[in-house]
């Protein structure tokens, strides 16, 4: 048992000088050289497209008006019949006799039908 402890003490003494770290500014600089390009790539591949898509969706929902054909997040096709006064709720007509009242953010997209040019 005594031999194990003395061996460990010798190994610990030998490892101490090698464990000294290089200068801290070099480590920070090396870390920045790696992290800044990764952050830039992450921003341009993830955040920028998400922000653009979020802004487009917000614009679409704010410009929602009566008689717009829409698709809900559940896949239901309908036409906007009524918007609440505060704008939080929408009533859509699904069929001649059926209407659904839902939150505005449950609308996934406004269906835009291409108008024939006649050409």
Secondary structure, 3 states (H helix, E strand, C coil): CHHHHHHHHHHHHHHHHHCCCCCHHHHHHHHHHHHHHHHHHHHHHHHHHHHHHHHHHHHHHHCCCCCCEEEECCCCEEEEEEECCCCCEEEEEEECCEEEEEEHHHEEEECCCCCCCCC
